[in-house]
């Protein structure tokens, strides 16, 4: 056992004062008293993060040393020299000497065999409350034996010096895997702390054969756990929130020999345009004592929130414990998965609403991480844009994607998991011509996959993508199962399918040297007539 405050002292970190493991009430009270936050009707804390209302991805660096030289994917991670990190750390120590800080000892991960004990040092009380919501709080016995394995220091008022510290701006997120530490400065956006824990788990867990995943997970009394991968806008949160199933978590999980486990103990949900009709459970947290609301507009007199107002940020967020969500698992653990679902919002209108994947195809689509974003934000632009984020979480992947892909493929085979690609995008044509896939049909297809009945369907092989597509499913219009038949001009569909196939192939070129022939063969192929 190593006391976190003692460890900080050994590092030379000696703040003016330390408020260790303060509970929610003390942090809430302090945050309001010091003017960090304001209280909304219902008791939520409202905070503003200034110029940084999202992650500062270009200001994140990883120390390149003997530990990371051959283990980090440098094409995806900006490097920092050990000397620059040392200089940065020395200046953090000086900065902290005049600060009253908050220290939280928390776990990243619900599985005791694989969790990461994390010490989080913050300047702001609300940051300490935020991470206390988002990570997992030890019980009394666990506190007594807590042995910190990673340290995150978050100082929004610190300003980096690009010349002295090798940074791009005054904002910095510096990751040092050898020293098991992250230094965050110059940004008040609390999500940087959350994602720093995720980054650490993504680096350390694969060495133990544990798969870290940017996904949601749910299960039922039948122990038929399901994994949902999906980028923003694909419906990951909505589709995994099923009243008939228990939510394990909505964002970050691990897959070990013990089953699936949530990395977190809370949720960090988007608030912009949130409605009580569409997402009543999440909406209710905006009226709940202790919820931390970032950049949500509030009336200064009435203290009522305006969730539709994006003046402060389109990325307004709310942080709250998972216990606030009905039907959510407090243990954060479940058994081995039966199904794995990859969600894509295909705005080209090419993908079927559901397709069954082989393990090799699953690895191909996992490494591709495809979805499409609707243009429409620029005048005269009508074509959707393909987006590929490898492993459905590229920005948080310190290791090469092939490591995660191979591990996923091994686990799929070991536990005989059924894999599905589900498009929540457009049908009957591309965006602007077709229409969004009916949510009722998507849910019916997902239910059939999860209860096992879809495996009994008759399948056809898709000519372009090679995966298997059901020909008919009870309760679903058979026509939408064959996207080509929904287009008024089938030949136009063929042209668009060929274009999307080419996009996949071009994106996957960087992975070909790292995969076997079976995965290469999973690449889509344009029809010879096109």
Protein Blocks (a to p, Z undefined) as FASTA:
>chain_A
ZZfklmmmmnopacfbdcehiafklmmmmmmmnomaccdehiiacddehjblcdcfklcc
cdddfklmmmccfklmccddfklmmmmmmmmmmmmmmpccddddddedjblklpccdddd
dfblklmmmmmmmmccddfklmmmgccfbdcdddfkbccdfklnopablbdcdddfklop
addehiabfklmmmmmmmmmmmmmmmnopacddddddddfkopacdddddehilmmmmmm
cfkbccfbfkbccddfkbccdfbfbdcddfehpafklmmmlmmmmmgghiacehiacdfk
lopacfkbcklomkbccdddfklpghiafklpacddfbdcdddddfkomacfbdcddfkl
mmmmmmnopacddehlaghiabdcddddehhimkmmmbafklmmmmmmmmmmmnopacdd
ddfbdehiaehjaccddfklmmmmmmmmmnommmmpccdddfklopacdfbdghiafklm
mmmlmpmblmlmmmmmmmmmmmmmmmmmmmmmmpcfklmmmpccddfkZZ
